[in-house]
Amino acid sequence: MDNRKFCLDLTGKDIEKWCLDKGYPKFRAGQIHKWLSSGVIKTEEMTNIPQAMRDELEKDFSFGSMNVIHEFVSQIDGTVKLVYSLWDGNIIESVVMRYKTGLSICISSQAGCKMGCTFCASAHAGFGRSLTAGEMLGQVLLSQRHMNEKIRSVVVMGIGEPFDNFDNLLGFIGMLTDPEGPGLGARHITVSTCGLIPRIKEFTALKSQVNLAISLHAPNDELRKELMPVPAHYALRDLMDACREYTKVTGRRITFEYSLFDEVNDTIACADQLQKLLKGMNCHVNLIAANEFDGSPYKRCRKKRIEVFRNALEQRGINATLRREMGSDIMAACGQLRRGIEQGDKGK
């Protein structure tokens, strides 16, 4: 087992302290931090760092322990799925998508997921562990370097429940927004949670400018318990109270993710219930044409039913749009990410 700290888990202050302890001048810390912030995690590429210093870095910290082992490119829209191996054998996936505004990346927060949502392929892959802040950051920086193009926005919506890895999530956000590091603006980051109320309240108290999305998927407790057994331990009434408090404290609009399953949660009755649930809230509903996978008990919602449901929401005063699906042919679309490599399914 490698007990050395992963290099991307080092903050600027961590590197400064290491340099001080080793007797190196402070400017060396800035050089190392700049290399790491650009996604360089192999010391031999740090060409302005003396060899002896690089040897000491290698001795004290883990470099090169996060690598792209597979790349899949969608023939439909050019979306790229990158599969990363970690030092302990865990495998995670990140998805890079191109929009008019530039590249956006969907990263994982855990290797596997404990939430048990019945419609999500990731839930069926088992749980490995939570990722460190540096492993989350690595997905952004290494993917950016792999693509040879700056990533403009980040969504934490891949494998795992971010709020089940709360401290590392906050550490990741802090490092990603560090003006001395990557310097990505907080408003270009979105975090999606299935609705862990205590963590939503903690997140609200931070008054962060990071965008918050809630995976809702059901307009009543009974159906939500069927679709999302772990998150459904929290009553929807209490979840909505926490969401309203978030919009009040931060002044920011909240997004509700709502995957549509054919003849399950796409009825007019569901639209009525959703309208009552969200009434008066500063929010937006992001409808998702749910994706099927082997073993899924649900069917993809038909286009006609999607249109009828969206129109029903708009008629009830709810701002709703249908999310553009990307990367479905490489198992990179919503609900499809999983540790398929471990199962011999290489994403195809």
C-alpha positions, 0 to 999 in steps of 0.5 A: 500500500502506498501511504504517500500523499497524492501530489495533487492533494497538495495545496500551495501552502502544503508545498511551501511548508515542504520546501521550508522543511527541506531548506528550499527557497520559497520560489521553488514552491511556486514553481512546483505548484504551477506545474501541478496546477497545469496537470503535470504529475510526472516529475521528469516533466518539471524541467525547471526543478533541480533533479535532487529536489525532484528525487525528494518529491518522488520520495515523499509524495505519489506522482503518476498514480492516476492515469488514463487507461481508456479513451472512448469518443462518441461518433454522435457528438464527439463527447469523450469518456476518459477512464482513469486508474488510481493507485489502489486499482480503483477505476473512475470515469470522466466525461468531456463534452463540447458546447458553444461556450467551450469544454465542460467536464463531468467528474466522479466524486467516488469510485462506485456509489452507496445511494442505490438508485434503481435507475442508475448503472453506477449503483450496480457496480458496487462501492470502492471508496471516496476520492480525495480532493486531489483525485477529483482535481486530477480529473479536471487537470489531466483531462484538460491536458489530455484534450490539449484545451482549457476546460471552461466548466465543471459538473460533479455529476459522475459516479458517486454522491458528492455530498457523501464525500463532503470534506473532500468535495470542499477541498476540491472546490477550494483548489480548483478555484484557487487564483494561484492555481487553476483559478476556475470561477465558482459560478462555472462549477455545479455540484449535484446531490441526490438530496442529503439534507444535513449536507445541503444545510452545511453547503448553504451556510457556506454561501458559496457561488457554486451552483447546486443541483438536486437529483429529484426524479420523483414528485412524491415520497412513495415513488422516490423511495422506489427510485432512490431508496437511500435519499428517500430516507429524507422526506420530500417536504423536508428536502424542499424546505432545505432547498428554499433555504438555500435559494433564500440565503444564497440568492441563487437559483437551484436546479432540479434534475428529473429523469423521465421513465416511461409511464413511471414518473411522466404522467400529468398527475406527476406534473401536478404534484411537481408543481405543488412541490416547487411552487414559489421556488426560484428554480429550474427543472432539467428534464432528462430522457433517462437512459437504459442499460442491461438489467434496468427495470425502467424504459426510456421515456418516449419522445411524445410523452416527454413533450407532453410532460414538459408542456404540462410543466410549462403550463403550470408555471414551471421553467423546464428544459430537456437536457441535451443528451451526449455520449450515449453511444459510449455509455457516457450519458446520464445514469450510464457511467459505471465501472464497466472496465472491471466487468469487462465492458469497455464502455461500448 
